[in-house]
Amino acid sequence: MTRIKICGITNVEDATIAIDYGTDAIGFVFAESKRKVSKEKVRDIVHKLPPFVTLVGLFVNETAKNIEDICKYCGLNTIQLHGNEPPDFLRDLKQFKIIKAFRIKNEEDIGQVQNYQADALLLDGYAENQRGGTGTTFDWKIVGKAKTSIPIIIAGGLTHINVSEAIHISKPYGVDVSSGVEMRPGKKDKHLIRKFIDTVKG
């Protein structure tokens, strides 16, 4: 079964809806973004959620100390690194599950994944000056060229309309969606969340 992560959560209502509809993970953005949330807000949301959900904090070129402090304060169990973090940076955060994200523009970009020892690798569509939530797809056939045994998550421009094709072509461990289930940046559409999850699990 393909796992699902709903990213860019900014409020408890959207988090609860995503969980009730069957997402496996929800993500909170701490980097500069239209979906950025404060650690105080995330902590409040997390305290109102049921157990057995993977809670992910997304960071871009943040220090290991700040990442650790924020995750412990908020009660997050997984980190998504979406910046230019070098492979050895991950060793400083081994108390958490780590997803290392890569922006994929073309086949040449896939080679960098073999340098990282993370718990999962996330391949995202490339957009200039933006990391995550880009709404930009990439060639899913590239996924098969990744020389790694680490689970791969795909992201970038996924919607309930194209996610079945994306899964069929790339056969990922999981899919990650943000803009594809939104009314506007930071506010999810419950109908799109349901359609997306039902399509993946159908």
Backbone torsions as a table, in degrees:
resi	resn	phi	psi	omega
1	MET	NA	128.3	179.0
2	THR	-70.8	128.3	179.1
3	ARG	-77.7	156.2	-176.8
4	ILE	-128.4	134.0	171.8
5	LYS	-123.8	129.6	173.1
6	ILE	-101.8	115.3	-175.3
7	CYS	-105.9	166.6	179.4
8	GLY	76.4	29.2	178.5
9	ILE	-73.2	133.0	-178.9
10	THR	-126.7	-3.2	-177.6
11	ASN	-152.1	158.8	-174.6
12	VAL	-68.9	-30.8	179.6
13	GLU	-62.4	-48.7	179.5
14	ASP	-64.7	-39.0	178.9
15	ALA	-62.1	-45.9	-178.5
16	THR	-65.2	-42.5	178.5
17	ILE	-61.2	-46.4	-179.4
18	ALA	-60.0	-42.5	179.8
19	ILE	-68.4	-44.6	179.9
20	ASP	-60.9	-34.0	-178.9
21	TYR	-82.8	-9.1	171.1
22	GLY	112.6	17.4	175.8
23	THR	-67.9	151.9	179.2
24	ASP	-90.2	-25.2	-176.4
25	ALA	-149.9	152.2	172.2
26	ILE	-128.1	148.3	-175.5
27	GLY	-121.7	143.4	178.5
28	PHE	-119.1	132.1	-176.3
29	VAL	-96.2	119.6	177.6
30	PHE	-103.0	-7.1	177.8
31	ALA	-85.8	166.4	178.5
32	GLU	-60.5	123.7	-174.4
33	SER	-173.5	161.6	173.2
34	LYS	-67.0	-15.4	-178.5
35	ARG	-107.0	11.7	-178.6
36	LYS	-63.5	137.7	176.8
37	VAL	-128.1	153.3	179.1
38	SER	-79.3	157.8	178.2
39	LYS	-64.7	-31.6	178.5
40	GLU	-65.9	-41.3	178.9
41	LYS	-65.7	-43.6	-179.6
42	VAL	-64.0	-43.1	178.6
43	ARG	-58.7	-42.1	179.0
44	ASP	-63.5	-42.8	178.7
45	ILE	-63.6	-48.4	-176.2
46	VAL	-59.3	-39.6	-179.0
47	HIS	-65.4	-17.1	-178.6
48	LYS	-101.1	4.7	-176.5
49	LEU	-99.2	155.3	176.6
50	PRO	-73.8	166.9	178.1
51	PRO	-75.8	178.1	174.7
52	PHE	67.5	27.8	174.5
53	VAL	-119.6	134.8	176.7
54	THR	-75.8	125.2	-176.3
55	LEU	-111.1	117.1	-169.9
56	VAL	-114.1	132.4	172.4
57	GLY	-104.8	127.6	-179.4
58	LEU	-99.3	126.1	-177.3
59	PHE	-129.8	149.6	177.5
60	VAL	-127.8	111.4	176.0
61	ASN	52.7	40.1	177.7
62	GLU	-92.4	159.8	177.1
63	THR	-75.3	152.1	179.1
64	ALA	-60.5	-38.4	-179.7
65	LYS	-63.2	-45.8	179.5
66	ASN	-65.2	-40.2	178.1
67	ILE	-60.9	-48.0	-179.9
68	GLU	-60.7	-45.7	-178.7
69	ASP	-63.0	-44.5	-178.7
70	ILE	-65.4	-45.0	-177.9
71	CYS	-64.9	-40.8	178.1
72	LYS	-67.3	-40.1	179.4
73	TYR	-63.4	-41.0	-175.7
74	CYS	-86.6	-18.2	-176.3
75	GLY	82.7	33.2	179.6
76	LEU	-90.9	145.5	-177.0
77	ASN	-111.8	-5.0	-177.3
78	THR	-139.8	144.4	-179.7
79	ILE	-117.4	136.6	171.7
80	GLN	-114.6	117.2	-178.8
81	LEU	-98.1	114.6	-171.7
82	HIS	-114.5	17.4	-178.3
83	GLY	-110.8	-147.4	-179.3
84	ASN	-101.0	33.7	-177.5
85	GLU	-62.2	130.1	178.8
86	PRO	-74.0	161.9	-178.1
87	PRO	-54.1	-40.3	-176.3
88	ASP	-72.6	-14.3	177.6
89	PHE	-63.0	-31.8	-176.7
90	LEU	-65.6	-25.0	-178.0
91	ARG	-65.8	-27.1	-178.8
92	ASP	-76.2	-5.7	-174.0
93	LEU	-127.1	26.2	-173.0
94	LYS	-68.7	-8.7	176.2
95	GLN	-74.1	-10.0	178.0
96	PHE	-114.8	157.7	166.4
97	LYS	-71.2	140.4	-175.5
98	ILE	-124.4	128.2	170.9
99	ILE	-108.5	119.8	176.8
100	LYS	-100.1	123.7	-177.4
101	ALA	-97.6	147.2	177.8
102	PHE	-133.6	136.3	175.2
103	ARG	-88.1	123.6	-174.0
104	ILE	-109.8	116.4	177.4
105	LYS	-101.9	-38.0	-178.9
106	ASN	-154.5	-178.7	-174.2
107	GLU	-61.6	-29.7	-179.3
108	GLU	-63.0	-28.7	-176.5
109	ASP	-70.6	-18.7	-173.8
110	ILE	-73.0	-20.6	-176.8
111	GLY	-63.8	-27.0	-175.9
112	GLN	-68.0	-20.7	-174.2
113	VAL	-65.7	-28.6	-175.5
114	GLN	-70.8	-8.9	179.6
115	ASN	-85.3	-7.6	-171.5
116	TYR	-113.5	138.1	174.7
117	GLN	-110.6	84.1	179.2
118	ALA	-112.8	176.0	176.6
119	ASP	-80.1	-25.5	174.5
120	ALA	-156.6	155.3	177.2
121	LEU	-116.9	131.7	-179.9
122	LEU	-110.4	124.5	178.6
123	LEU	-104.3	120.6	-172.9
124	ASP	-120.9	153.8	175.2
125	GLY	-66.3	148.5	-177.1
126	TYR	-90.2	134.3	171.3
127	ALA	-142.2	136.1	-178.8
128	GLU	-61.3	131.4	175.0
129	ASN	61.4	24.1	176.8
130	GLN	-146.4	136.8	179.6
131	ARG	-126.0	113.1	-178.8
132	GLY	83.2	147.5	178.2
133	GLY	64.0	28.3	-174.0
134	THR	-80.1	-25.1	-174.0
135	GLY	72.4	14.1	-176.9
136	THR	-108.6	125.7	178.5
137	THR	-86.9	170.8	171.3
138	PHE	-135.3	173.7	-178.9
139	ASP	-71.8	107.5	-174.7
140	TRP	-65.4	-19.1	177.9
141	LYS	-64.2	-23.7	-179.8
142	ILE	-62.0	-29.6	-175.8
143	VAL	-55.5	-39.4	-178.8
144	GLY	-65.7	-13.9	-179.8
145	LYS	-92.3	-1.7	179.2
146	ALA	-71.9	120.8	-178.6
147	LYS	-89.9	78.5	-178.8
148	THR	-157.4	152.0	174.6
149	SER	-100.9	1.0	-179.6
150	ILE	-75.3	139.3	179.1
151	PRO	-55.2	139.0	-179.1
152	ILE	-112.8	133.1	174.8
153	ILE	-110.4	137.4	176.5
154	ILE	-108.9	148.0	-179.4
155	ALA	-147.9	174.9	176.7
156	GLY	101.6	99.4	174.3
157	GLY	70.9	16.6	-180.0
158	LEU	-77.1	140.5	176.0
159	THR	-141.7	175.2	177.1
160	HIS	-66.3	-17.2	-178.6
161	ILE	-79.8	-38.2	-174.1
162	ASN	-110.1	-4.7	-172.3
163	VAL	-67.7	-32.5	178.4
164	SER	-63.3	-43.3	177.9
165	GLU	-64.1	-41.5	179.6
166	ALA	-60.5	-43.5	179.6
167	ILE	-66.8	-42.3	-179.3
168	HIS	-60.8	-41.1	-177.1
169	ILE	-77.5	-44.6	-170.6
170	SER	-97.4	-19.6	-179.9
171	LYS	48.3	57.7	-175.5
172	PRO	-81.9	164.6	170.1
173	TYR	-68.0	-38.5	-177.4
174	GLY	-154.1	168.0	175.6
175	VAL	-125.5	147.7	-176.2
176	ASP	-127.8	127.4	-177.7
177	VAL	-131.5	143.5	175.3
178	SER	-135.6	-75.2	-177.3
179	SER	-64.4	-25.5	-178.2
180	GLY	-70.8	-7.5	177.9
181	VAL	-127.5	30.6	-175.9
182	GLU	-114.7	150.1	165.4
183	MET	-79.8	-41.0	178.8
184	ARG	-156.8	164.2	-178.7
185	PRO	-54.8	121.5	178.6
186	GLY	94.7	-9.5	178.6
187	LYS	-126.8	115.5	-177.0
188	LYS	-82.3	158.2	175.7
189	ASP	-107.7	115.2	-173.8
190	LYS	-62.0	-31.5	179.4
191	HIS	-69.6	-38.9	177.6
192	LEU	-69.9	-35.8	175.6
193	ILE	-60.3	-47.5	-178.4
194	ARG	-63.6	-44.6	179.8
195	LYS	-61.0	-42.2	-179.0
196	PHE	-64.0	-49.9	-178.1
197	ILE	-64.8	-43.2	179.2
198	ASP	-62.4	-37.7	179.4
199	THR	-66.4	-44.4	-179.9
200	VAL	-65.3	-43.0	-175.3
201	LYS	-85.8	-11.2	-179.4
202	GLY	-73.4	NA	NA
